[in-house]
């Protein structure tokens, strides 16, 4: 029986790098994306995370069980507000909860967030109403009526990490792990848009601490590890793949006390 991994956003950036890495290691990869991946060895199922009906249709097209899901698809903060929340959190959540019943025992879900999401604990009171929504439609209603007066990109990425932490306690009993990866800046086609929507001083501090931007393959290998059986005793964790930015920030804050 072949190993089958699902990868959202497999047509470009970190998602494509992940799919390429996995296929080189003998994994059957099914890419879930609006666009077909340019790589012939990656199977394609059309999936639009802004539309829960399209997500349902994509999952219905899958044949049998899978071994892992990587939620990599994302859009930068320059996209329309509702698109940012839909793709970066609500669609990801909807896809995950539709796929969970198909993941074999011992399998894994990995959610790619961002370094911008690492302060979710401090903002948990703001996030709770969003996390409490039960459906895609309820989440969009929250976005229109109640969302905090902060960049929705940051809110969505924080929600991913909070959701991962909470959901991992539920999926573990079914033999499925859920973890997250929080990259810093990565050299992908969307980087110019991310630069436009991010505080330039924050970007400069991150790049100064890390020394450079990550390559997509450097994030992909971390995600692949968390999808694999080699990480079978890791659950509910957020791995900061940021070249040490989070550590440098934390240490600087501790030194100033």
Order of alpha helices (4+ residues) and beta strands (2+ residues): beta-alpha-beta-beta-alpha-beta-alpha-alpha-beta-alpha-alpha-alpha-beta-beta-alpha-alpha-beta-alpha-beta-alpha
